[in-house]
Amino acid sequence: MANKLGLETAETAIVNAGKGRLAEGAGRSLAGRVAGGMVSESVLQEPPQSTPEQMWQNHAEGQDIWVGVARAGVEGAIAGGVMGAGDNIRGRRTEG
């Protein structure tokens, strides 16, 4: 979804490193890119990843499955928001 909006994600930043590709939405304002990246990572990507990871970790350790799940989700959202915002601070450069 973030890519369709022309936002940089951690994955596309790694893939495009050194390629100098221009995103479809690279013409967006700085505030629009940063806010969009923050929402994308903090809502759509990190919490759905962090919470099941914590649940599986609890299961593997024989603990109650719900221990620390809310905290993992919140920490994932915070970390994702920072990464998503940071990935979108600089605009992508054109080739050439």
Buried (B, 14 or more C-beta within 10 A) or exposed (E): EBBEBBBBBBEBBEEBEEEEEBBEBBEBEEEBBBBBBBBBBBBBBBBEEBBEEBBEBBEEEEEEEEBBBEEBBBBBBEBBBBBBBBBBEEBBEEEE
